Amino acid sequence: MAAKQVTLTFDNGPTPHVTDQILGILDRAGIKTTFFVIGQRLDDPAAADLMRAAHTAGHWIGNHTFTHSVALGDRTDRDYALREIEETQQRIGSLTRPEKLFRPYGNDGLIGRHLLSRAALDHLLAERYTTITWNSVPGDWKDADGWVETAMAQVREQDWSVMVIHDIEAGCLVRLPELLQRLTDLGATFEQAIPRSVILTKAGRTVSMSPDFMAD
């Protein structure tokens, strides 16, 4: 059996006293990931410092909307889409990758028409964002007892898992070392790269985009 590939991604931070500990765990394990940050959190200087620390450590910084409050497909006006995307991108600033990474808000990890509006998609294409979704959401923020088992089951079911876990209070921190050890014991390889299957747009073109991901 071929080794399972796992791309870890951390959403909804940075969070002081959480993200810094996660960075330490990842450093000791030699794993590089992507941190999808919420723009309004970066108005806290301590959170902004953590974003810079993640970048310095070799992790990628991605945009996860400004307020993380209403999915782009649930509020389809253009002004809302531009604010949610660009206010965060401005705060990421020089830490952005050449291919700007964006992850839409999924309403508890769901995939569906709520992900994007036509206005949001048009903007992401025009500004050449790489729009990334996921195929593994073990629920670390809502199932402290069961999320690691869920994560392992999801990894076993597919060749390459793009996993969403969270650098927030009551997120993955406490059990992250356990997850990494169990994935290592399974023989999984940790990747920073993102597979095509979860990339909706890249360099001004659609990739794995579907009408099922857009409200209008």
Sequence and secondary structure as in RCSB ss.txt:
>XXXX:A:sequence
MAAKQVTLTFDNGPTPHVTDQILGILDRAGIKTTFFVIGQRLDDPAAADLMRAAHTAGHWIGNHTFTHSVALGDR
TDRDYALREIEETQQRIGSLTRPEKLFRPYGNDGLIGRHLLSRAALDHLLAERYTTITWNSVPGDWKDADGWVET
AMAQVREQDWSVMVIHDIEAGCLVRLPELLQRLTDLGATFEQAIPRSVILTKAGRTVSMSPDFMAD
>XXXX:A:secstr
    EEEEEEEEE  TTTHHHHHHHHHHHT   EEEE GGGGGSHHHHHHHHHHHHTT EEEE  SS SS TTTS
  HHHHHHHHHHHHHHHGGGS SS EE    TTT  STTSB HHHHHHHHHTT EEE  SB   TTT TTTHHHH
HHHHHHTSSEEEEEEE STTSSGGGHHHHHHHHHHHT EE  S  GGGEEEETTEESS  GGGB  
